[in-house]
Amino acid sequence: MANTEGIHLVKVTTDDREHQLWVAATPRDEAVTEVLNAIPEGWTASLLTSQLTLEEAEVLKLQPGEVREVTSRTN
């Protein structure tokens, strides 16, 4: 996907109240549902209004319909 229009940011909250950032290369009205299908039952997901930059979207190389966690992990 070469643009950010079809990529949506979704905040996931785990059972232990930690937050994760996910991206969904789906229509906006399907983003939360697709992320919920990819995470454990009982976790929650909410659509964010923030958008990726074009550069960030290009680095991810998402395919249409793909969802992925992008939470930064540091040691």
C-alpha positions in Angstrom: 0.0 0.0 0.0 1.6 3.2 -1.1 -0.6 5.7 0.8 -1.8 6.0 4.4 -5.5 6.4 3.5 -6.3 2.7 4.0 -4.1 2.1 7.0 -5.6 2.7 10.4 -4.1 2.7 13.9 -5.8 0.7 16.6 -5.0 0.8 20.4 -5.2 -2.6 22.0 -5.6 -3.1 25.8 -4.5 -6.5 27.2 -6.0 -8.3 30.2 -3.3 -6.8 32.4 -4.1 -3.3 31.2 -1.0 -2.9 29.0 -1.4 -1.1 25.7 -0.3 -2.1 22.3 -0.4 -0.3 19.0 -1.6 -2.2 15.9 -2.1 -1.2 12.3 -4.8 -2.5 10.0 -4.7 -2.2 6.2 -8.5 -2.5 6.0 -11.4 -0.2 5.4 -11.8 2.1 8.5 -15.1 0.5 9.5 -13.4 -3.0 9.6 -10.1 -2.1 11.4 -11.2 -2.8 15.0 -13.0 -6.0 14.0 -10.0 -7.4 12.1 -7.6 -6.6 15.0 -10.1 -8.2 17.5 -9.9 -11.3 15.3 -6.1 -11.3 15.7 -5.8 -10.8 19.5 -6.8 -13.0 22.4 -10.4 -13.0 23.6 -11.0 -10.6 26.3 -8.6 -7.9 25.1 -10.1 -4.7 23.7 -9.4 -2.6 20.7 -10.3 1.0 19.8 -9.7 3.0 16.6 -7.3 6.0 16.9 -7.7 9.2 15.0 -3.9 9.5 14.5 -2.5 8.5 11.1 0.8 7.2 10.0 3.1 9.3 7.8 3.7 8.1 4.3 7.2 7.1 5.3 6.0 5.0 8.2 3.4 3.3 6.0 6.0 2.5 3.3 8.3 0.9 5.9 5.6 -1.4 7.1 4.9 -2.8 3.6 1.4 -3.9 4.6 -0.7 -5.9 2.2 -4.5 -5.1 1.9 -6.4 -6.8 4.7 -3.3 -7.3 6.9 -3.2 -6.4 10.6 0.0 -6.3 12.6 1.2 -5.2 16.0 3.7 -2.3 15.8 4.3 -1.6 19.4 7.9 -0.5 20.0 9.9 -2.9 22.1 13.0 -1.7 23.8 15.4 -3.6 26.1 
